[in-house]
Amino acid sequence: MKQTNKKRRLFEDDEIFGTTNAMPLSTVPGDAAKAAYKGGKKDGDDADDQIPSTKVSVAAGKLKPSQKEVVPQKAVEFAFSAIMKIKPMESGPGGDLQAIISNDNYIMDGHHRWAATFLVDPSAALQATQIDLPGAALVTALNVVTKGLGRGGNSGKGDISKFGGKPIEDAIDAVLANGYWAQSDAEKCKAAFEEWGGGSVEEAKKKMVANAAKMPKAIPGWAPNRVDMPVINAPEVATIAKAIAAGAVDLKAPYGPDVKDKMESYYQMRTGKKKLTETTMKILRYYNKKNQKRLQESYLKQVKKEKLQEKLVKLIKPMVLETLKKMIKMKK
């Protein structure tokens, strides 16, 4: 948010926590985030950090992913649950995403429930808490909250760019053959799938694969890897959205004294304008020690490989030369 002040102060032309880009969780300064988490009322401006939110209902087809880690097998199993109306999708496709989305409809979490809904019915509505920030800024805001809570990131598996065709068919076949964790009776899975697809397994497969093909798979350039995305648990969504709406989290300039001081120290160290503290130096020395060991091991492996190659060349070269001589004699 641009400020009208002629005299620029640190970060005041930036959007959220000193940047207009999505700040990966691992790069959010922990001390500053902890100070910011409940520091929105300590900056002399009670309104600057207020970002409204609302509960919305949006068709699955209008939502967009912010992470590539989506596992076809898990999404297909969720889809079968939606078809059979059993846990975790007792109400069928759609329902409460129990997650936060941006004002440009990027999902911050709940990707498998969204993908399952899309596989069954892209027009089905999903409910979510929408915070009035674009995706990139929302990632930063929620990563500040995540770091403020003292949390690290969650890793993930899967690749949404490969979400379709054979991976979906294979996932369907696995459920039809063995059932899955929510319904172990494969025959019940098959009967429900056939009914949903119009009477046959093949028609149902075609229908689900066709829906998978329509699913948006492009991840925005600003999106970090899953491990650097926010970690907000479903029961916390409403409380955290309410805190952000009330301005309780110090996300925008002007910042409170504690937040500003810790952010200044962090950014100055990163840009080389401030000497590194002894604590930070210890961390860097430890990292460099481990990294040097890894590089040395890699180097020794490469040397060993090269020596082996040289040995093989020495052994094979005379044999090749002898063979060539014999071939030349035969031609004569």
C-alpha positions in Angstrom: 0.0 0.0 0.0 1.5 3.3 -1.1 1.9 6.0 1.5 1.2 9.7 0.9 4.2 10.9 3.1 6.8 12.7 1.0 9.6 11.5 3.4 10.0 7.8 2.8 10.7 5.6 5.8 11.9 2.0 5.8 9.4 -0.3 4.1 6.5 2.2 3.8 6.3 1.8 0.0 6.1 -2.0 0.3 2.9 -4.1 0.7 3.3 -6.7 3.4 6.2 -7.1 5.8 8.7 -5.2 3.6 7.9 -6.8 0.2 5.3 -6.9 -2.5 6.4 -10.5 -3.4 5.5 -13.8 -1.7 8.0 -14.2 1.1 9.0 -17.9 1.6 8.5 -19.2 5.1 12.2 -19.9 5.5 13.1 -16.3 4.8 10.7 -14.7 7.2 12.7 -13.2 10.1 11.6 -15.2 13.1 12.1 -12.5 15.8 10.3 -9.9 13.7 7.4 -12.3 13.0 7.0 -13.1 16.7 6.9 -9.4 17.5 4.4 -8.8 14.7 2.1 -11.7 15.5 0.3 -9.7 18.3 1.9 -6.3 17.7 -0.6 -4.6 15.3 -1.8 -2.2 18.0 1.7 -1.1 19.0 2.5 0.9 15.9 0.5 4.0 16.6 -2.0 3.3 13.8 -4.8 0.9 14.7 -6.2 0.9 11.2 -3.2 0.3 9.0 -3.0 -3.5 9.5 -6.8 -4.2 9.2 -7.3 -6.5 6.2 -11.0 -7.6 5.9 -12.1 -11.2 5.3 -15.3 -13.0 4.6 -16.7 -16.5 4.3 -17.4 -17.1 0.6 -18.8 -19.9 -1.6 -16.9 -20.4 -4.9 -17.3 -23.1 -7.6 -14.3 -25.4 -7.7 -13.7 -24.5 -11.3 -13.0 -20.9 -10.4 -10.4 -21.6 -7.7 -6.7 -21.9 -8.5 -3.8 -23.8 -6.9 -0.9 -22.2 -5.3 1.1 -25.4 -4.8 2.2 -28.1 -7.2 2.3 -30.9 -4.6 -1.0 -32.7 -5.2 -1.1 -36.5 -5.2 -3.4 -38.1 -7.7 -4.1 -41.2 -5.5 -5.2 -39.1 -2.5 -7.4 -36.8 -4.7 -9.1 -39.8 -6.4 -9.7 -41.4 -3.0 -11.3 -38.1 -1.8 -13.3 -38.1 -5.0 -14.7 -41.6 -4.3 -15.6 -40.3 -0.8 -17.5 -37.4 -2.4 -19.3 -39.8 -4.7 -20.3 -42.2 -1.9 -20.8 -39.3 0.6 -18.6 -40.7 3.3 -15.6 -39.3 5.3 -13.9 -37.0 4.7 -16.6 -35.7 2.2 -19.9 -36.7 3.7 -21.8 -34.0 2.0 -20.6 -34.9 -1.5 -18.4 -32.8 -3.8 -17.8 -29.3 -2.5 -18.4 -28.4 1.1 -16.1 -26.4 3.5 -12.5 -26.2 2.3 -11.6 -25.3 5.9 -8.9 -23.1 4.5 -8.0 -19.5 3.4 -8.1 -18.2 -0.2 -6.9 -14.9 -1.7 -9.0 -12.2 -3.3 -7.8 -13.5 -6.7 -9.1 -17.0 -5.7 -5.7 -18.8 -5.0 -6.0 -21.6 -2.5 -3.6 -21.5 0.4 -4.4 -25.0 1.6 -7.0 -27.8 1.1 -5.7 -28.6 -2.4 -6.8 -32.3 -2.3 -10.4 -31.5 -1.3 -10.5 -29.0 -4.1 -9.0 -31.5 -6.6 -11.4 -34.2 -5.5 -14.4 -31.8 -6.0 -13.1 -30.8 -9.4 -12.8 -34.5 -10.4 -16.4 -35.2 -9.5 -18.1 -31.8 -10.3 -16.2 -28.7 -11.2 -19.4 -26.6 -10.7 -19.8 -27.7 -7.1 -19.4 -24.9 -4.5 -16.6 -24.9 -2.0 -16.7 -22.6 1.1 -13.6 -20.8 2.2 -12.4 -17.8 4.2 -11.3 -15.2 1.7 -8.8 -12.6 3.0 -8.7 -9.4 0.9 -5.2 -9.7 -0.4 -3.8 -11.0 -3.7 -2.1 -14.4 -3.5 1.5 -13.3 -3.3 0.8 -10.8 -0.5 -1.4 -13.3 1.4 1.4 -15.9 1.4 3.6 -13.4 3.1 1.0 -12.4 5.6 0.2 -16.0 6.6 3.9 -16.9 6.7 4.4 -14.1 9.2 1.6 -15.6 11.3 3.1 -19.1 10.8 6.6 -17.9 12.0 5.0 -15.9 14.7 3.5 -19.1 16.0 6.9 -20.7 16.0 6.2 -23.2 13.2 8.2 -24.6 10.4 6.9 -25.7 7.0 5.3 -28.9 5.8 6.8 -30.9 3.0 4.6 -32.4 0.2 4.6 -34.9 -2.6 3.0 -35.0 -6.0 3.0 -32.8 -9.1 -0.2 -31.2 -10.3 1.3 -30.7 -13.8 1.0 -34.4 -14.3 -2.5 -34.6 -12.8 -4.5 -36.3 -15.5 -4.6 -39.2 -17.9 -2.8 -42.4 -16.8 -2.0 -41.3 -13.2 -5.8 -40.7 -12.6 -6.7 -44.0 -14.4 -4.1 -45.9 -12.3 -5.5 -44.3 -9.1 -9.1 -45.2 -10.0 -8.0 -48.8 -10.8 -6.3 -49.1 -7.4 -9.5 -48.2 -5.6 -11.7 -50.4 -7.8 -9.3 -53.4 -7.1 -8.7 -52.9 -3.4 -10.9 -50.3 -2.0 -9.2 -47.6 0.1 -8.9 -46.4 3.7 -12.4 -44.9 3.9 -14.1 -47.9 2.2 -12.3 -51.2 2.1 -15.1 -52.9 0.1 -14.0 -52.6 -3.5 -17.4 -53.8 -4.8 -19.2 -50.9 -3.1 -16.6 -48.5 -4.6 -17.2 -50.0 -8.1 -21.0 -49.8 -7.8 -21.0 -46.2 -6.7 -18.5 -45.3 -9.4 -20.5 -46.9 -12.1 -23.7 -45.2 -11.0 -21.9 -41.8 -10.9 -20.5 -42.4 -14.4 -23.8 -43.4 -16.0 -23.7 -47.2 -15.8 -20.2 -48.4 -16.6 -16.7 -48.2 -15.2 -15.3 -47.1 -18.6 -17.7 -44.2 -18.9 -17.0 -43.1 -15.3 -13.3 -43.2 -16.0 -13.7 -41.1 -19.1 -15.7 -38.6 -17.1 -13.2 -38.3 -14.3 -10.2 -38.1 -16.6 -12.0 -35.4 -18.7 -12.6 -33.3 -15.5 -8.9 -33.7 -14.6 -7.9 -32.4 -18.0 -9.9 -29.2 -17.3 -8.2 -28.6 -13.9 -5.9 -25.5 -13.8 -2.4 -26.8 -13.3 -0.2 -23.7 -13.7 1.4 -22.6 -10.4 2.0 -18.8 -10.2 5.6 -17.7 -10.4 5.4 -16.1 -7.0 4.4 -19.3 -5.2 7.1 -20.9 -3.0 7.5 -24.7 -2.7 5.1 -26.4 -0.2 7.7 -26.4 2.6 7.8 -22.6 2.4 4.1 -22.1 2.4 2.0 -21.1 5.4 0.9 -23.7 8.0 -2.5 -22.7 9.3 -4.6 -25.6 10.7 -8.3 -25.8 9.9 -9.6 -25.0 13.4 -7.5 -21.8 13.4 -8.7 -20.3 10.2 -11.5 -18.2 11.6 -9.5 -17.0 14.6 -6.5 -15.9 12.5 -8.7 -14.3 9.8 -10.5 -12.4 12.6 -7.2 -11.2 14.1 -5.9 -10.0 10.7 -9.2 -8.2 10.1 -8.9 -6.5 13.5 -5.4 -5.3 12.7 -3.9 -7.4 15.5 -1.0 -8.6 13.3 1.6 -5.9 12.4 1.8 -6.5 8.6 2.0 -3.1 7.1 4.0 0.1 7.7 4.2 1.9 10.0 5.6 -0.9 12.1 5.8 -1.0 15.9 9.3 -0.3 17.4 10.1 -4.0 18.2 9.1 -5.2 14.7 10.8 -2.3 12.9 14.0 -2.8 14.8 14.1 -6.6 14.1 13.2 -6.1 10.5 15.9 -3.4 10.0 18.5 -5.7 11.6 17.5 -8.6 9.4 17.4 -6.7 6.1 20.6 -4.8 6.9 22.4 -8.1 7.6 21.1 -9.6 4.3 22.3 -6.6 2.3 25.6 -6.3 4.1 24.9 -3.0 5.6 25.2 -4.3 9.1 27.7 -6.7 10.7 26.5 -10.2 11.4 25.9 -11.0 15.1 28.0 -13.6 16.8 24.9 -15.9 17.0 24.3 -15.6 13.3 28.0 -16.2 12.6 27.9 -19.4 14.7 24.9 -20.6 12.6 26.8 -19.8 9.4 30.0 -21.5 10.5 28.0 -24.6 11.4 26.2 -24.6 8.0 29.5 -24.0 6.2 31.2 -26.9 8.0 28.4 -29.3 7.0 28.3 -27.9 3.5 32.1 -28.2 3.1 32.0 -31.8 4.3 29.2 -32.6 1.7 31.3 -30.9 -1.0 34.4 -32.8 0.0 32.6 -36.1 -0.1 31.1 -35.2 -3.5 34.6 -34.2 -4.8 36.2 -37.5 -3.6 33.4 -39.5 -5.3 34.1 -37.6 -8.6 37.9 -38.2 -8.3 37.2 -41.9 -7.7 34.9 -42.1 -10.7 37.5 -40.3 -12.9 40.3 -42.7 -11.7 38.1 -45.7 -12.5 37.4 -44.3 -16.0 41.1 -43.8 -16.6 41.8 -47.4 -15.5 39.1 -48.7 -17.8 40.5 -46.7 -20.8 44.0 -48.1 -20.1 42.6 -51.6 -20.1 40.3 -51.2 -23.1 42.6 -49.1 -25.4 45.1 -51.9 -26.3 42.2 -54.3 -27.0 40.6 -51.7 -29.3 43.9 -51.0 -31.1 44.5 -54.8 -31.6 41.0 -55.3 -33.0 41.5 -52.4 -35.4 44.9 -53.8 -36.6 43.2 -57.2 -37.3 40.4 -55.5 -39.2 42.9 -53.6 -41.4 44.9 -56.8 -42.2 41.7 -58.6 -43.2 40.8 -55.8 -45.6 44.2 -56.0 -47.2 
